[in-house]
Amino acid sequence: MKCLYILVIPFLFLSGFTFDEMPSISKRNDVGISQNSIQSYNSAISEVKKSVVNISTQKKVSNNIANHPMFNDPIFRQFFGDLYNNMPQDRIERSLGSGVIVSKDGYIVTNNHVIEDADKILVSLPNNSKKEYEAKLIGKDPRSDLAVIKINQNNLPYAKLGDSNDLMVGDIVFAIGNPFGVGESVTMGIISALNKTEMGINDYENFIQTDASINPGNSGGALVDSRGALIGINTAILSRTGGNHGIGFAIPSDMVKKITTTLIEKGTIERGYLGVGIQDVTENLSNLYNGKNGAVLVNVDKDGAAAKAGLKVWDLIVAINNKPISSASELKNTIGSFSPNEIINITYMRNKKEYTTKVKLGKSESDTIAQTQTKQNNGSAKNSNYGLSVENITNQTRQMYRLPNNLNGVIVSSVEENSKADNVGFEKGDIISQIEDVVINNIKDFNTAMTKYKNKPKRILVYQQTGAKTLVLD
């Protein structure tokens, strides 16, 4: 089903919002067998079901043709009156979704894509779909796909929050929502995976994956554990047909808690900004960092927070405030959890040694080994050992490859099939901008760097169409 969208409406926010939370999990019970009883979760989910609401939105869609100034011309109306009268007029688009009440005074968490751009948001409570309450938008965060709305009601049933850090793959879960607009429904499954990132759904991702059926209309609904604790907000499915294939994703409750509380208290989310480009540690980079994982810096904004703290390209960030960082996506999520101007401790590796520095975050707003092997002529160089040919960047090549004027280096003109360069991932059109500590502006710099690091593994900073990355030639 198509979802609608909305802009933030100014509202007076209450301070000091807190969630009512479940106790930590202390044990898990095995399923027993009995001849005169069955396993049922009715009592476990009966209360939390009352907190899951149906959300319908309305959006006025203008007919741009009918609104053209030409149609206001009296002469046009005189000669084409019938055509004008039969022109399609503005219409109202409607959409359905779900939400979860998280406080007795009517705060409701849902997905941003459920309510985005809506002119009116209507909420109906479980078991009373005929009565609708108009909701106000308290705040939204498109980058995590979360939003908070509020209805003017008191003593409402609300969901208690579980700690998503306690979850394990195989735990039983229930998805509660309003799929396809049929009304409140409950589906059951297990947690299929945790900490799913790089799905291309949101900017900030750390999803719970489940095989509990999630369908259009479930968006914004509850994912709960077998106690009835809210552990996630259902947000997306992976499907080739639009139907459920057993691969659904929910935003974990720890992210929901932080973002929801901030939206209620401040109305907006401001994230810390490090000012770096990052990548994961690839197999050919692993030895250069003693086999450690983390986030490799492939770009450092010259005026950004990282640069001011002394961080450089190819530093490997391994921890933030002593919490290990295992990947680029984990660094992105971790930095995004801090506010602008917060001071954090970053542990990083440089030249196989570990260092720590303090960083005050900003505010977020995105080859030649030897002369006998190298031939240089007319602004080009070829390395037969690596199978890599490069050229100086000219105005013609900038236009051909649509390169920005501030991107300098040499451009890869060809890569021999099955060569070392091909095997590590070089492609025609790549821009080589740095080799180890040598900044590359032209072929001379390229040859100097390749000679300097002759017979050594070389980290090479490359800009491809998919972004910056580090490739290693050995």
C-alpha positions, 0 to 999 in steps of 0.5 A, a space after each residue: 500500500 502506498 504511504 503518505 508523508 508529512 512536514 513537522 508541525 510546531 508543538 510544545 514539547 514536554 521534558 523529562 519523558 521516560 519509558 516504562 521498561 520491562 525487567 531484564 531477561 533472567 532466563 528462557 523456558 523450554 517448551 514442555 509436553 502435556 496430554 491435556 494442555 497446549 502452548 499459547 501466548 494469548 495471555 502474554 500478548 493480550 495487553 500489548 495488543 491494546 497498545 497497537 493502533 491503526 493509522 490512516 493518513 490523508 493527503 491532498 494531491 493537486 492536479 498540476 495541469 488543471 492548476 496551470 495559469 492558462 486555465 484561468 484565462 477567460 478566453 480559454 474558458 469560453 472556447 474550451 469550457 467543456 474540456 475545463 469542466 471535465 479536467 480532473 480536479 484535486 484528489 485526496 490520497 489515503 494510506 494505512 499503517 500502524 503505530 504503538 502507544 508508548 505512554 498513557 497520555 497518548 504518545 505514539 511511535 510509528 514509521 516516518 514513511 507512514 505519516 510523511 507529507 500527510 495533511 491529516 493523521 487519524 488514529 483508531 484504537 484496537 477494538 474500536 475502529 469506527 472512532 478516529 482521533 486526529 493526531 498531531 505530529 510531534 517530531 520525525 526522523 527520516 534518517 532512521 524512519 521513526 516518527 512520534 505523533 500524539 492524540 489528546 487522550 489519557 489513561 490509554 493502554 501502552 507498550 512496555 519497552 524491552 531491551 533489544 540488547 538482550 535479544 538472541 537469534 531464535 527468540 520467539 517474537 510476534 508482529 502486531 499491526 494492521 496488514 492490508 487494512 484488515 484490522 489488528 492481526 498478530 503473526 508469530 516467528 523467530 528472530 532470524 538475525 540481529 544487527 542487520 546493516 547496509 540494507 539500503 532502507 534507512 540512513 541509520 540501520 541496525 535492524 532485527 530480522 524476523 520471519 514473522 509475517 510483516 505485510 503492507 500496513 504493518 509498518 509502524 507496528 509492534 514487534 514484541 517478545 514472548 513476554 509482550 515487551 516491545 522490542 522493535 518497530 516493524 518497518 520493512 520487508 524484503 520481497 520481489 512481489 510486495 508480499 511476505 517472504 519471511 524476511 522482515 525488518 524492525 528497528 530495535 527498541 534501544 534505537 526507538 527509545 533514544 530517538 523517541 525520547 529526543 523527538 518528544 523532548 526536542 521535536 527534532 534529531 541533531 546528530 554528531 558529525 565526525 567529517 570522514 569517509 569510511 570503509 570496512 577492513 577488507 581482506 587485503 587490508 587486514 594485515 596492515 592493521 594486525 588483523 583488527 576490524 574497525 572503520 578505515 578512514 578513506 577521506 577526512 574533511 579538512 575542517 571537520 571534527 576528525 581533522 581537528 583532532 589529528 585523524 588522517 586517511 587510513 587511520 583505523 578507528 577501533 573503539 569509541 569511548 572504549 566500546 569496540 567498533 567492528 565495521 564502518 556501519 557500526 561507526 556510523 551508527 555510533 557517531 549518529 547516537 551522539 549529539 553535536 559538540 559532545 566530546 568522545 574518545 576515539 581509539 585508532 590504529 596508525 602504522 600498526 600502533 594504537 592511539 587515543 584522541 579526544 574529538 569534539 563532534 560537529 553537526 551533521 548536514 555526505 603505478 610504478 615499481 621500478 624504472 625498467 617496469 614503467 614507461 612514461 609518455 605524454 602524461 601517462 604511465 603503464 606498469 606491466 607488473 600490476 597491469 595498470 595504466 594511468 593518465 593525467 586528468 585533463 579537461 576532456 577526461 573530467 568531462 567524459 567521466 563527469 569528475 568534480 573540479 576539486 577531485 585531483 589525482 590520476 585516472 586509470 585508463 586501462 586494467 589488464 584482465 586477470 592482472 594484480 590490479 584487476 584482482 584487487 578491484 581496479 577499474 577503468 575510470 578510477 581516480 587514484 588520489 593518494 598512495 600511502 602518505 603521498 598525495 597524487 596530483 599527476 603522473 610524477 607524483 604517482 611514479 614517485 610514490 610507486 618507487 618510494 614503496 617499491 616491493 612493499 604493500 601499498 594502500 591506494 586511495 581510489 574514487 570509484 562511482 560507488 564512492 571512495 575505497 582503499 585498494 592494496 597492491 603488493 
